[in-house]
């Protein structure tokens, strides 16, 4: 058994809650899938466990270093700051959830411990070798009841992939179901809402540049993105194009619309 103490306080990112923590783990799973490691997300209501898995991959120990990321030079990655899952672990433990990580041939158990080196409580990762080695990476979050799971589904439709009726565009998908009205997502991860928009939008990660908190898209950029989405959807769904351009702010005035298509 090995222990890795990370100089991260339990109070770090004190404004983050369970939603932000799960977002980071889902974002990593999506990025993993985009790198060729299919994701699987499962929920057991009886066990109250959410499983977030990527096939045939393993986290290197270097990923425990804050700011160390293997995704810096890969286009289309949502996460690139090298912080995500470490911060997620802090928040989940702080909120009373239990997290277990099967990391291929190892089991990683995060916990808070009093560090003799730092003289305070820090995040610790206990690493154990597995007798029966796996090939996948799996985060198991225990303590997720059905109400919380249903709430997470509204913010992260990437969990079950249920987007209903939608139209593909060059930037992603226009979501037609009423429940998505005005909601903006990146790869199925909720970013923000604006009731001035008639439909929802699920943008591809390579067209949106998000900050660490993944909380907002610049309003000018948002209108530019939705304009480009609507225009490129015109050929496959002219009725949709007309409905949006007639009455909602999902499209720009002409000068912005022209810039969106450059």
ZIZIKA-V645797 format. One record per pair of residues at least 24 apart in sequence whose C-alpha atoms are under 6 Angstrom apart, sorted by sequence separation. I is the first residue (numbers start at 0). J is the second residue. If there is no record, write none. Layout:
# ZIZIKA-V645797
((I J) (I J))
This chain:
# ZIZIKA-V645797
((105 129) (174 198) (190 214) (225 249) (226 250) (104 129) (174 199) (190 215) (226 251) (173 199) (174 200) (173 200) (104 132) (172 200) (104 133) (172 201) (103 133) (157 187) (171 201) (103 134) (156 187) (171 202) (103 135) (155 187) (170 202) (171 203) (227 259) (103 136) (155 188) (170 203) (102 136) (155 189) (101 136) (154 189) (101 137) (223 259) (100 137) (100 138) (99 138) (99 139) (98 139) (98 140) (97 140) (97 141) (57 102) (96 141) (30 76) (57 103) (96 142) (196 247) (196 248) (196 249) (170 228) (23 83) (24 84) (168 228) (23 84) (168 231) (168 232) (20 87) (55 134) (56 135) (57 136) (9 89) (55 135) (56 136) (54 135) (53 135) (53 136) (52 136) (52 137) (51 137) (51 138) (50 138) (50 139) (49 139) (49 140) (48 140) (48 141) (47 141) (47 142) (48 143) (47 143) (47 144) (8 121) (7 121) (6 121) (7 122) (5 122) (5 123) (4 123) (3 123) (3 124) (2 124) (2 125) (1 125) (1 126) (0 126) (0 127) (77 204) (75 204) (75 205))
